[in-house]
Amino acid sequence: MSSNSKISSNYRTVTKEKPLENANLIQIGSKVHLQLTFSEDDFEDYFLKITSNPSDLLSDGLLFVEAPLAQCILGKENGFVGEYRVNGSKIKVAVLALEN
């Protein structure tokens, strides 16, 4: 047995793989164009970035990942339409555009 074989048999290579980010899914760091519908003729468009900082404000264009709206859209694709509740009211959300 050569000395190289002996050395390599005593050591093993460990590769730490980074999870693949899916460019098609909403995740922390995504920038999204959303349309929120509050009633049949009451809707607003928002351009937001999903963040992990709890002190970020919607009024600054930032959406904390644990907010109900963020929880509704995380892991979803462009074109997703769903609903979430705030203070007992249902709000419809549509993802109109997504950039990662």
Buried (B, 14 or more C-beta within 10 A) or exposed (E): EEEEEEEEEEEEEEEEEEEEEEEEBBBBEBBBBBBBBEEEEEEEEBEBBBBEEEEBEEEEEBBBBEBEBBEBBBEBEBEBEEEBEEEEEEBBBBBBEBEB
